[in-house]
Amino acid sequence: MNQLTSLLAGKHLLIFDFDGTVADTTPLHAQAFGQVLSPLGIAVNYPAIAGMKTLDAMRKCLADAGHVRSDEDLRELVSAKQQAVRQMISKELSALPGVVEFLHWARPRYRLSMATSGSRGTVELALGKLGYLGWFEPLVCADDVVQAKPDPEGFLTVLQITGTKAADALVFEDSTAGFAAARAAGLSFVDARQNLWLQLAGTGSVV
């Protein structure tokens, strides 16, 4: 029994993050933030905001740089960033190594769901580009919660909708904010950065 099989034992629901977990969007988001903020003289430390919803991330970038902006300016910056990343996703997007094989293996065996800090428009565009739109039910996005990661609201919403106990679910995440949210929800989680998907690739089974 390998590590991934052990983690999956007894689980019924899999909850996926999207950015940096299922799809290789991290460099695209980092580039989009830089595209919007560099004209303001703000250097983006993307690892510090990874996993946060765009509004919270933008607010942190501005605050860290000592910039004070009106709510209207903040909304405009968020909109510009979202438009920039959607243009990039439309042109170039790929799933991370091993994810495709794992999703096809897991779909008939587990209920697949998603809790992401991404906006619904961006995430649905990306899932459609990858061919996985409709695979995750429910799909809980930043638009659907009051508090995004590291708050556990997104994960708790998935559990509530599906009627699943935390002990019966497993989270796949890649960010510090996501790990904190999973812990706060009482959920076990897999650090997707460890590429446990690759235990499946080329074998046809995780057993």
FENUR-V336929 format. One record per residue. N is the residue number from 1. RES is the residue in three letters. PHI is phi in radians with two decimals (* if undefined). Layout:
BEGIN
N;RES;PHI + N;RES;PHI
END
This chain:
BEGIN
1;MET;* + 2;ASN;-1.55 + 3;GLN;-1.08 + 4;LEU;-1.15 + 5;THR;-1.05 + 6;SER;-1.08 + 7;LEU;-1.18 + 8;LEU;-1.42 + 9;ALA;-1.00 + 10;GLY;1.38 + 11;LYS;-1.58 + 12;HIS;-2.08 + 13;LEU;-2.16 + 14;LEU;-1.92 + 15;ILE;-2.00 + 16;PHE;-1.82 + 17;ASP;-1.33 + 18;PHE;-1.93 + 19;ASP;-1.14 + 20;GLY;1.43 + 21;THR;-1.95 + 22;VAL;-1.60 + 23;ALA;-2.11 + 24;ASP;-1.48 + 25;THR;-1.66 + 26;THR;-0.95 + 27;PRO;-1.14 + 28;LEU;-1.23 + 29;HIS;-1.13 + 30;ALA;-1.06 + 31;GLN;-1.15 + 32;ALA;-1.15 + 33;PHE;-1.06 + 34;GLY;-1.09 + 35;GLN;-1.08 + 36;VAL;-1.46 + 37;LEU;-1.64 + 38;SER;-1.08 + 39;PRO;-1.10 + 40;LEU;-1.61 + 41;GLY;1.37 + 42;ILE;-1.86 + 43;ALA;-1.52 + 44;VAL;-1.69 + 45;ASN;-1.70 + 46;TYR;-1.07 + 47;PRO;-0.96 + 48;ALA;-1.30 + 49;ILE;-2.07 + 50;ALA;-1.03 + 51;GLY;1.58 + 52;MET;-1.56 + 53;LYS;-1.26 + 54;THR;-0.99 + 55;LEU;-1.05 + 56;ASP;-1.15 + 57;ALA;-1.13 + 58;MET;-1.13 + 59;ARG;-1.08 + 60;LYS;-1.16 + 61;CYS;-1.03 + 62;LEU;-1.15 + 63;ALA;-1.13 + 64;ASP;-1.11 + 65;ALA;-1.59 + 66;GLY;1.34 + 67;HIS;-1.63 + 68;VAL;-1.93 + 69;ARG;-2.24 + 70;SER;-1.25 + 71;ASP;-1.04 + 72;GLU;-1.14 + 73;ASP;-1.08 + 74;LEU;-1.09 + 75;ARG;-1.10 + 76;GLU;-1.16 + 77;LEU;-1.15 + 78;VAL;-1.08 + 79;SER;-1.09 + 80;ALA;-1.11 + 81;LYS;-1.14 + 82;GLN;-1.11 + 83;GLN;-1.11 + 84;ALA;-1.10 + 85;VAL;-1.23 + 86;ARG;-1.18 + 87;GLN;-1.12 + 88;MET;-1.15 + 89;ILE;-1.07 + 90;SER;-1.09 + 91;LYS;-1.66 + 92;GLU;-2.61 + 93;LEU;-2.81 + 94;SER;-2.50 + 95;ALA;-1.30 + 96;LEU;-1.30 + 97;PRO;-0.96 + 98;GLY;1.53 + 99;VAL;-1.15 + 100;VAL;-1.00 + 101;GLU;-1.09 + 102;PHE;-1.15 + 103;LEU;-1.09 + 104;HIS;-1.18 + 105;TRP;-1.25 + 106;ALA;-1.36 + 107;ARG;-0.97 + 108;PRO;-1.37 + 109;ARG;-1.89 + 110;TYR;-2.38 + 111;ARG;-1.43 + 112;LEU;-1.78 + 113;SER;-2.43 + 114;MET;-2.54 + 115;ALA;-2.28 + 116;THR;-2.27 + 117;SER;-1.51 + 118;GLY;-1.32 + 119;SER;-1.28 + 120;ARG;-1.04 + 121;GLY;-1.04 + 122;THR;-1.24 + 123;VAL;-1.17 + 124;GLU;-1.17 + 125;LEU;-1.05 + 126;ALA;-1.18 + 127;LEU;-1.09 + 128;GLY;-1.12 + 129;LYS;-1.09 + 130;LEU;-1.47 + 131;GLY;1.54 + 132;TYR;-2.04 + 133;LEU;-1.15 + 134;GLY;1.64 + 135;TRP;-1.39 + 136;PHE;-1.97 + 137;GLU;-2.41 + 138;PRO;-1.43 + 139;LEU;-1.92 + 140;VAL;-1.78 + 141;CYS;-1.97 + 142;ALA;-1.02 + 143;ASP;-1.14 + 144;ASP;-1.67 + 145;VAL;-2.25 + 146;VAL;-1.44 + 147;GLN;-2.01 + 148;ALA;-1.58 + 149;LYS;-0.93 + 150;PRO;-1.45 + 151;ASP;-1.18 + 152;PRO;-1.44 + 153;GLU;-0.93 + 154;GLY;-1.06 + 155;PHE;-1.15 + 156;LEU;-1.13 + 157;THR;-1.13 + 158;VAL;-1.07 + 159;LEU;-1.07 + 160;GLN;-1.16 + 161;ILE;-1.10 + 162;THR;-1.53 + 163;GLY;1.15 + 164;THR;-1.87 + 165;LYS;-1.37 + 166;ALA;-0.99 + 167;ALA;-1.16 + 168;ASP;-1.73 + 169;ALA;-2.18 + 170;LEU;-2.33 + 171;VAL;-1.76 + 172;PHE;-2.02 + 173;GLU;-2.42 + 174;ASP;-2.35 + 175;SER;-2.09 + 176;THR;-1.04 + 177;ALA;-1.10 + 178;GLY;-1.19 + 179;PHE;-1.09 + 180;ALA;-1.11 + 181;ALA;-1.14 + 182;ALA;-1.11 + 183;ARG;-1.04 + 184;ALA;-1.13 + 185;ALA;-1.53 + 186;GLY;1.33 + 187;LEU;-1.78 + 188;SER;-1.30 + 189;PHE;-2.53 + 190;VAL;-1.89 + 191;ASP;-1.41 + 192;ALA;-1.09 + 193;ARG;-1.19 + 194;GLN;-1.39 + 195;ASN;0.99 + 196;LEU;-1.12 + 197;TRP;-0.94 + 198;LEU;-1.18 + 199;GLN;-1.17 + 200;LEU;-1.58 + 201;ALA;-0.95 + 202;GLY;1.49 + 203;THR;-1.92 + 204;GLY;1.38 + 205;SER;-2.79 + 206;VAL;-1.66 + 207;VAL;-1.48
END
